[in-house]
Amino acid sequence: MTKLLFTFSLSLAALASEVPPPEVQIAGAVLAAPEEMRAGAAVLGYNAQGALVEIRKGSNELICLASDPAKTSFNAACYHRDLEPFMARGRELLAQKVTGQKRIDLRYKEIEEGKLKMPREPRTLYVLTGSSFDPAAGKVNDAYLRWVIYTPYATAETTGLSTKPKEGAPWLMYPGTPGAHIMISPPRK
């Protein structure tokens, strides 16, 4: 038991030393947002124990999610605060090891039942990925930014959008569902 506790303590210590300071997490996270919205965005990041916590209060409608320090690549996202219940439930289900289609179906069912709040009007999510973040330069290496516009229950007929992905063209994913959204993925360099 002592050996197990010692190993666990070492693992926590290793994690704590790898979690970037809040200012570095904030600098990387807000890069996913439009420039004029970065200063006022709330930021969720990681504490020394690796738990996701609010590391900066916001003054506008965006919430930014810092890149997970346990992952090797960079992945930050910013989204409209009205999407937080949906996003938070997704994180909660992942923590419970509920993934894939089951995770999607569960959230949709909860929205349909009125247990999970989802805005009916369009709301945007910005996703910035890359190989790494250079805090000294304030730059994401191999950066790729894409946009997702949640439009619950939208269909090809109501939007005029294709439901088939095509690089560089917007398309509608999960049409007719509570999680219907327009994907906008520019061509990769």
C-alpha angles and dihedrals in degrees: 000000000000090000090051092050091047091051091047090050091051090050091052091047091051091049092048091053090051097050107099117231115268093256091057092047091049093048091054098040097053092053087081090063127079108271095246091055100047100088094055100041120115112232130214112200141152129282125212090275092055095250119141110245138158106272097174131026116227135225100194137048098277131097116192124202117212121227113271107254090210089067124078097219128059120255122165129166137189124195142170112278091239087069093058096096090053093045094044091051089051091053090047092053092048089053087054089052092249105144144157123015092347090061091048094047093048093054092045091051091050091050091049090050092049092244094113122047118228123170116243093211123073117282127183133231121191118201123194119186134175145146094268146333123250105204093187091058094032088229138129111223115230088006120196121181123193133172133223122192112196110216106170115221093002116151136192087259095053095044106029088229127134118245091214120090118242121174111253095011127097115245138175118251123197094006117202094018132108087253098050109145142172113240117209111185115168118213113278118245 
